[in-house]
Amino acid sequence: MRVLIVEDELYLAEAIRDGLRLGAIAADIAGDGDLALEQLAINAYDVVVLDRDIPGPNGDEIARHLATQPESPRVLMLTAADRLDDKESGFESGADDYLTKPFALRELVLRLRALERRPAAGSPPIVEVSGIRLDRFRREVFRDGRYVALTRKQFAVLEVLMTAGGGVVSAEDLLERAWDENADPFTNAVRITISTLRKRLGEPWVIDTVPGVGYRMST
């Protein structure tokens, strides 16, 4: 999962980002509405954690914009506005969930996982390819019934590959989907993660390398 945190209080935004990363959720930060719209136009996010009271286009305006876009990310409004009328207007603007400040980080993670469990059509929460069974909500992987312990990053990379429908995924796409905007585009992290992931899954290898192009699940 990759999340955009739209929050103008930098310390809070960084605390949320660091907490989400511990939960294997890649997260970027936008401090105002204009930057949020720029990042949404460039990067593919699964969920936007959206403060309503931000400079530039406010949270409601961004939610309404996203509601008009095809395959737009889900929206979790995270705000101090806690009256029932506030929540009603937030949902009417296009929010999928609503969490008021102050909040527990654990609850935020649970709500993000719940939103992830409601994937778009054609993306079920449990994916099976080549004897590999990946449960996106419980964060579990099995191969031919055998539990496979993966690191957070290995799980994220495998999830991207398994949901690609057999298509080739470039190293650049893996960096975008499984890491965050601070990832070094010249790093060998993808190659190393693929190598260790293959070893964890065991033989015969189920991840093919397409020279000069990327990686795909073997069928």
N, C-alpha and C positions, 0 to 999 in steps of 0.2 A: 504494500500500500504506500502511496505517496500523497502527502498532505500539504496544502498551503495554509499557513497560519497568517491571517490578516488581522493584525493587532498593532496599535500605535504605541503601546507601552512596551518599550524594547526589552526591559528586564523580564516582564511576564512572558513575552513572546519567546525569548531565548530559553526560559525555564520550561515552557511547554515543549519547544523543539527538542531540548535535551532529554526530557522525559519520554517523549514519543520515540526517539531514537533508541532508548533502552528497551522499548517494546517492539523493536524491529519495524518501526514505521519511519520511513524517510520523510523529512519535513523541511520546508523552506519557509521564509518569512517575508511578508510584505507589510510595510509600515503605514501605507495609505491606500486609498481606493485606486488611484491611478496606477501605482506600481502593481497592485493586485491584478488589475485588468491586463497589464502588459505580460505578467508572468503566466496568467491563464491562457493568453493567446499563444505563448511560446511552448509551455510545458503541459504535459498530460497529467492531471491530478485526479485522484479518486475521490477525495473529500476536501472541501474548503472549510476550515475552522474560522468563522467570520464574526468579528466584533461589529456591532451595528454603528457605534459612534466613532467613526474614523475620519480623518481629513480626506478631502476629495470626494468622489462618489461614495456615499455611505453604504453600510452593509445591506440595507434594504434595496438600494439601487443595484448593487452588484448581484444580489440574489435574484432580482427580477430579470437582470440581463442574462444570467446563467439559465434561467427557466426557459428562455427563448432559443437556447442553443442546443443542437442535436448532440447527444452523448455527452452532456455536460456533467461535471462532478457533482456529487451530493453536497449539500450545505448543512453544516452544523453551526448554528448561531451561538456564540459564546459571549454573553453580555451581562451587564449589571441590571438591565431593565427586566424586573422580575414580576411585574403585574400581569394579571391574566390578559388584559387588553394588549400589553406589549407582546406577549407570546402569540396571541391571535394574529396580530398584524405581521409578526415575523413569519409565521407559517403561511399567511396569505401572500407574503412577498416571495415565497418559494423555498423556505427552509424545510429540510427533511427532519431536523431534530433541533432542540433548543436546550441549552444548559446555562444556568445563571451563575454569576460570580458572587461570592467566592465558591470554588468548586474543588473537588478532590481529583487529582490527576488520574487516579485509578478509574474513576467514573468516566472521565473523558475517554480514556483508552477503551473501556468497555463499550461506550456508545459508538466510537469509531468502528470497532469490530462488528457491532450490530449493524451498522450501515453497510459495512463490507459484506455482511451475510445476505444483504438484499441486493445482489448484483443485477446488472442489466440482463435482458433476455439473452439467452444463449451462453451465459456465463454462470453455471451452477456453482454452489459453494463447495461441492466435492467434484474434483476433476480426476479422471483416470486415463492414463496413457501408458502403453507398453508395460503393463503390470505394475505401474506406479500409481498409488492412490494418494491424492493430496487433499486434505481437508483445510480449506482456507479459513474457517472460523476457529476450529480447535488448534490450528497450527500444527497438524500432525501429518506425517508421511509414512506410508507403508509400501513395501515392495513384496509382492506375492504373499501378502499377509504378515510380513516381518516388519516390525517397527524400525524406522530409520531415524536416528537422532541427527538433526541438522542444526547448524548455527543459524542465527537470524538472517544473515546475508545469504547463506546457501539456500535457505527456504525461499527468500524473495526472488532469487535468480531462477530457481526451479519453477516457481509459480508463474513467472513471466514466460518461460519456455513452454510450460504445459498448457497455458491458455492461448498460445499463439496459433493453435489449430494446425500444427505440423509445419508452419511456415518458418523461414529462417529469420532469426533475430540477430541483428548486428551487435557488436560490442558497444557501440554508441547508444543503441536503444536500451541495452541492458543497464548501462550507466544511468540513463535517464529514468528508467522505471524502478530500479532497485537501489540506487544511491540517491543523492540529492544534488543541488546545484553547486555545491562546493567540491564535488568529485573532480579530480584531475583528469581531463580527457586523454592524457598521454600515459595514464597509469596502467600497470599490468594487473590491476586488481581483478578485472573480469576473468582473464586467463587463469589466474591463480585460483579464484573461486570455482570456476568450472572444473579445474583439475581436482580439487579437493572434494567437490560435489560428486564427481564420477566415482571417486574412491569410496565415499560414504554409501552410495547407492549400490556399489558392487558390480561384478561382471555378470553377464555381458554388458558392456557400456550401452547406455540408453540415450546418451547425448552425443550427437554427431557434430564434428567440426566441418564447416563448409569453407574451404580455404579462400581467403580474401573476401569472404562475405559475412560469416557469423556462425551461429550455432542453431541446432534444431533438435527436437526430440526424435529419436529413431522410432520408426513404425514397423 
